[in-house]
């Protein structure tokens, strides 16, 4: 089943007040990814529903300028699931 887009791709720098700090810190602190990928301001993020029955987005894809994509999955009830609209 294909993922359903919930929120369009948008610069992370413009969503610092929407995205949980742990999402940003996960990029900054991850020594296993390229140095350019550890700078959240180098990314755009988009959100997806894993299936058409989801009520809130549960997949977040962070696209680095270098072309790499870092995906975050939200599972369980305790995760914050940000949502944004671009006008």
Protein Blocks (a to p, Z undefined) as FASTA:
>chain_A
ZZddfbdcddfklmmmmpcfklmmmmmmmmkbcfklmpmklpccddddfbfkbfbdcbdc
dddfkopacddddedjkbccdddddZZ
